[in-house]
Amino acid sequence: MLSIEKKTNGDQLTIALTGRLDTVTASDLEKEVDTSLENVKELIMDFEKLDYISSAGLRILISAQKIMNNNGSMKVINVNESIMEIFEVTGFADILTIE
């Protein structure tokens, strides 16, 4: 189960995720990202309440990062220890801006 909450502030978009981002729920986030990034200069992914991320979720993060490299910037905030470990093992810690 994944809950997606979006907040817009000017050209900044925050997407807060709650639950599990896995092969079952990744398509929901992919749809949100695909339809929400027009006119966005700063994308913030808030992982405060995200419990788990799979390779399907990582793929969407990379896709969003590529889009935002052209449009502005993207950062991931409030990452817990287990997800940070996944980022470090996969090399995503070197690719993403994590705060």
MDAnalysis code that builds the backbone (N, CA, C; Angstrom):
import MDAnalysis as mda
import numpy as np

u = mda.Universe.empty(297, n_residues=99, atom_resindex=np.repeat(np.arange(99), 3), trajectory=True)
u.add_TopologyAttr("name", ["N", "CA", "C"] * 99)
u.add_TopologyAttr("resid", np.arange(1, 100))
u.add_TopologyAttr("resname", ["MET", "LEU", "SER", "ILE", "GLU", "LYS", "LYS", "THR", "ASN", "GLY", "ASP", "GLN", "LEU", "THR", "ILE", "ALA", "LEU", "THR", "GLY", "ARG", "LEU", "ASP", "THR", "VAL", "THR", "ALA", "SER", "ASP", "LEU", "GLU", "LYS", "GLU", "VAL", "ASP", "THR", "SER", "LEU", "GLU", "ASN", "VAL", "LYS", "GLU", "LEU", "ILE", "MET", "ASP", "PHE", "GLU", "LYS", "LEU", "ASP", "TYR", "ILE", "SER", "SER", "ALA", "GLY", "LEU", "ARG", "ILE", "LEU", "ILE", "SER", "ALA", "GLN", "LYS", "ILE", "MET", "ASN", "ASN", "ASN", "GLY", "SER", "MET", "LYS", "VAL", "ILE", "ASN", "VAL", "ASN", "GLU", "SER", "ILE", "MET", "GLU", "ILE", "PHE", "GLU", "VAL", "THR", "GLY", "PHE", "ALA", "ASP", "ILE", "LEU", "THR", "ILE", "GLU"])
u.atoms.positions = np.array([
    [0.842, -1.186, 0.000],
    [0.000, 0.000, 0.000],
    [0.882, 1.243, 0.000],
    [0.575, 2.177, -0.884],
    [1.322, 3.424, -0.990],
    [0.341, 4.581, -1.047],
    [0.612, 5.583, -0.217],
    [-0.169, 6.808, -0.249],
    [0.717, 7.912, -0.803],
    [0.176, 8.690, -1.735],
    [0.929, 9.762, -2.385],
    [0.221, 11.079, -2.108],
    [0.955, 12.007, -1.505],
    [0.386, 13.330, -1.220],
    [1.240, 14.380, -1.917],
    [0.578, 15.229, -2.714],
    [1.297, 16.266, -3.459],
    [0.960, 17.644, -2.901],
    [2.000, 18.486, -2.796],
    [1.806, 19.874, -2.384],
    [2.587, 20.752, -3.355],
    [1.919, 21.767, -3.882],
    [2.559, 22.690, -4.806],
    [2.719, 24.041, -4.132],
    [3.895, 24.635, -4.315],
    [4.172, 25.971, -3.809],
    [4.910, 26.712, -4.924],
    [4.178, 27.456, -5.730],
    [4.782, 28.103, -6.897],
    [5.258, 27.048, -7.872],
    [6.569, 27.096, -8.202],
    [7.117, 26.097, -9.126],
    [7.830, 24.963, -8.387],
    [7.508, 24.814, -7.104],
    [8.053, 23.728, -6.285],
    [6.950, 22.696, -6.030],
    [7.286, 21.429, -6.223],
    [6.343, 20.343, -5.970],
    [6.961, 19.398, -4.949],
    [6.205, 19.117, -3.889],
    [6.620, 18.123, -2.906],
    [5.697, 16.919, -3.038],
    [6.317, 15.751, -3.179],
    [5.564, 14.503, -3.214],
    [5.966, 13.717, -1.969],
    [5.002, 13.550, -1.061],
    [5.238, 12.811, 0.173],
    [4.658, 11.404, 0.027],
    [5.498, 10.416, 0.320],
    [5.087, 9.022, 0.172],
    [4.937, 8.361, 1.537],
    [3.885, 7.558, 1.671],
    [3.644, 6.799, 2.894],
    [3.420, 5.350, 2.525],
    [4.148, 4.445, 3.196],
    [3.944, 3.016, 2.953],
    [5.107, 2.366, 2.227],
    [4.767, 1.557, 1.230],
    [5.767, 0.780, 0.491],
    [5.746, 1.144, -0.990],
    [6.925, 1.467, -1.521],
    [7.079, 1.738, -2.950],
    [7.726, 0.498, -3.565],
    [6.887, -0.352, -4.172],
    [7.364, -1.627, -4.702],
    [6.750, -1.880, -6.079],
    [6.914, -3.069, -6.583],
    [6.436, -3.369, -7.939],
    [4.921, -3.200, -8.069],
    [4.193, -3.391, -6.989],
    [2.735, -3.253, -7.025],
    [2.321, -1.782, -7.061],
    [3.034, -0.933, -6.318],
    [2.620, 0.471, -6.163],
    [3.401, 1.450, -7.037],
    [4.481, 1.004, -7.642],
    [5.347, 1.904, -8.414],
    [4.610, 2.593, -9.557],
    [3.683, 1.884, -10.193],
    [2.970, 2.483, -11.326],
    [2.133, 3.689, -10.884],
    [1.632, 3.672, -9.642],
    [0.871, 4.816, -9.129],
    [1.756, 6.059, -9.054],
    [2.962, 5.882, -8.518],
    [3.888, 7.015, -8.424],
    [4.338, 7.451, -9.815],
    [4.573, 6.496, -10.696],
    [5.007, 6.820, -12.057],
    [3.981, 7.712, -12.758],
    [2.694, 7.387, -12.588],
    [1.632, 8.212, -13.186],
    [1.652, 9.627, -12.611],
    [1.815, 9.734, -11.303],
    [1.857, 11.053, -10.652],
    [3.038, 11.873, -11.164],
    [4.202, 11.252, -11.242],
    [5.401, 11.955, -11.709],
    [5.222, 12.384, -13.165],
    [4.726, 11.482, -13.997],
    [4.565, 11.775, -15.424],
    [3.605, 12.932, -15.677],
    [2.592, 13.071, -14.830],
    [1.572, 14.097, -15.064],
    [1.776, 15.368, -14.249],
    [2.776, 15.388, -13.366],
    [2.887, 16.503, -12.422],
    [4.098, 17.409, -12.616],
    [5.054, 17.046, -13.447],
    [6.325, 17.776, -13.479],
    [6.372, 18.949, -14.448],
    [5.318, 19.136, -15.229],
    [5.303, 20.279, -16.134],
    [5.314, 21.568, -15.315],
    [6.188, 22.497, -15.658],
    [6.339, 23.789, -14.979],
    [6.912, 23.685, -13.567],
    [7.430, 22.524, -13.186],
    [8.048, 22.367, -11.864],
    [9.549, 22.603, -12.001],
    [10.091, 23.490, -11.162],
    [11.533, 23.773, -11.168],
    [12.258, 23.037, -10.051],
    [11.531, 22.744, -8.958],
    [12.130, 22.015, -7.841],
    [11.177, 20.911, -7.394],
    [11.668, 19.676, -7.451],
    [10.899, 18.523, -7.002],
    [11.498, 18.026, -5.695],
    [10.650, 17.896, -4.690],
    [11.078, 17.362, -3.402],
    [10.318, 16.064, -3.159],
    [11.049, 15.000, -2.965],
    [10.452, 13.706, -2.629],
    [10.632, 13.510, -1.121],
    [9.524, 13.495, -0.383],
    [9.572, 13.370, 1.071],
    [9.321, 11.916, 1.454],
    [10.351, 11.277, 2.011],
    [10.290, 9.854, 2.351],
    [10.100, 9.628, 3.851],
    [9.646, 10.653, 4.575],
    [9.528, 10.531, 6.031],
    [8.705, 9.313, 6.456],
    [7.636, 9.021, 5.716],
    [6.750, 7.919, 6.096],
    [6.851, 6.738, 5.130],
    [7.918, 6.721, 4.316],
    [8.119, 5.593, 3.400],
    [8.869, 4.488, 4.131],
    [8.306, 3.287, 4.103],
    [8.892, 2.161, 4.832],
    [9.852, 1.329, 3.988],
    [9.612, 1.295, 2.667],
    [10.361, 0.367, 1.820],
    [10.381, 0.887, 0.399],
    [11.494, 0.638, -0.302],
    [11.571, 0.961, -1.728],
    [12.227, -0.209, -2.451],
    [11.636, -0.632, -3.558],
    [12.179, -1.734, -4.361],
    [12.877, -1.172, -5.596],
    [13.388, -2.066, -6.420],
    [14.052, -1.638, -7.655],
    [13.077, -0.896, -8.572],
    [11.805, -1.262, -8.523],
    [10.806, -0.553, -9.338],
    [10.685, 0.901, -8.878],
    [10.746, 1.114, -7.588],
    [10.712, 2.477, -7.052],
    [11.970, 3.249, -7.406],
    [13.107, 2.585, -7.351],
    [14.378, 3.231, -7.717],
    [14.343, 3.681, -9.175],
    [13.754, 2.863, -10.037],
    [13.666, 3.206, -11.458],
    [12.883, 4.510, -11.651],
    [11.811, 4.676, -10.884],
    [11.010, 5.898, -11.000],
    [11.789, 7.102, -10.487],
    [12.557, 6.910, -9.428],
    [13.396, 8.010, -8.925],
    [14.398, 8.468, -9.978],
    [15.019, 7.514, -10.648],
    [15.987, 7.864, -11.700],
    [15.291, 8.582, -12.848],
    [14.122, 8.113, -13.225],
    [13.354, 8.749, -14.285],
    [13.012, 10.194, -13.908],
    [12.551, 10.397, -12.685],
    [12.223, 11.749, -12.221],
    [13.469, 12.618, -12.174],
    [14.594, 12.041, -11.748],
    [15.852, 12.798, -11.674],
    [16.274, 13.261, -13.072],
    [16.129, 12.405, -14.068],
    [16.494, 12.772, -15.445],
    [15.631, 13.930, -15.945],
    [14.337, 13.853, -15.669],
    [13.436, 14.947, -16.074],
    [13.835, 16.243, -15.379],
    [14.094, 16.158, -14.082],
    [14.404, 17.365, -13.307],
    [15.795, 17.910, -13.625],
    [16.703, 17.080, -14.119],
    [18.009, 17.588, -14.559],
    [17.824, 18.617, -15.668],
    [16.799, 18.438, -16.500],
    [16.501, 19.375, -17.583],
    [15.653, 20.553, -17.113],
    [14.795, 20.334, -16.112],
    [13.828, 21.347, -15.689],
    [14.280, 22.178, -14.492],
    [15.156, 21.614, -13.659],
    [15.532, 22.310, -12.425],
    [16.292, 21.378, -11.511],
    [15.719, 21.100, -10.341],
    [16.418, 20.254, -9.376],
    [15.454, 19.311, -8.671],
    [16.038, 18.260, -8.096],
    [15.257, 17.293, -7.331],
    [16.058, 16.914, -6.109],
    [15.364, 16.785, -4.973],
    [16.023, 16.276, -3.779],
    [15.088, 15.335, -3.045],
    [15.698, 14.419, -2.304],
    [14.968, 13.457, -1.495],
    [15.246, 13.810, -0.044],
    [14.173, 13.964, 0.744],
    [14.349, 14.364, 2.140],
    [13.748, 13.317, 3.086],
    [14.178, 13.389, 4.337],
    [13.644, 12.535, 5.411],
    [13.767, 11.042, 5.104],
    [14.947, 10.632, 4.670],
    [15.185, 9.231, 4.318],
    [15.568, 8.453, 5.584],
    [14.867, 7.342, 5.836],
    [15.202, 6.538, 7.018],
    [16.438, 5.673, 6.759],
    [16.927, 5.032, 7.813],
    [18.185, 4.277, 7.716],
    [18.112, 3.128, 6.724],
    [17.015, 2.390, 6.709],
    [16.942, 1.222, 5.824],
    [16.897, 1.630, 4.354],
    [16.186, 2.703, 4.044],
    [16.150, 3.175, 2.657],
    [17.493, 3.800, 2.280],
    [18.125, 4.507, 3.216],
    [19.450, 5.081, 2.944],
    [20.452, 3.963, 2.647],
    [20.333, 2.859, 3.351],
    [21.217, 1.716, 3.096],
    [21.016, 1.188, 1.676],
    [19.759, 1.119, 1.228],
    [19.472, 0.691, -0.150],
    [20.107, 1.674, -1.139],
    [19.965, 2.978, -0.860],
    [20.578, 3.997, -1.728],
    [22.093, 3.832, -1.793],
    [22.720, 3.543, -0.668],
    [24.179, 3.402, -0.642],
    [24.640, 2.151, -1.378],
    [23.953, 1.031, -1.160],
    [24.337, -0.236, -1.796],
    [24.162, -0.156, -3.313],
    [23.115, 0.527, -3.770],
    [22.829, 0.596, -5.204],
    [23.566, 1.735, -5.910],
    [24.225, 2.605, -5.151],
    [24.904, 3.747, -5.752],
    [24.008, 4.969, -5.919],
    [22.755, 4.861, -5.532],
    [21.827, 5.983, -5.667],
    [22.213, 7.143, -4.759],
    [22.922, 6.849, -3.667],
    [23.363, 7.900, -2.758],
    [24.301, 8.880, -3.491],
    [24.987, 8.387, -4.524],
    [25.899, 9.239, -5.307],
    [25.181, 9.991, -6.419],
    [24.002, 9.515, -6.802],
    [23.260, 10.103, -7.922],
    [22.247, 11.142, -7.449],
    [21.560, 10.830, -6.341],
    [20.491, 11.686, -5.844],
    [21.007, 12.723, -4.858],
    [20.309, 13.832, -4.766],
    [20.565, 14.810, -3.705],
    [19.683, 14.406, -2.532],
    [20.325, 14.002, -1.440],
    [19.591, 13.500, -0.272],
    [19.865, 14.416, 0.913],
    [18.792, 14.896, 1.521],
    [18.934, 15.784, 2.687],
    [18.215, 15.192, 3.884],
])
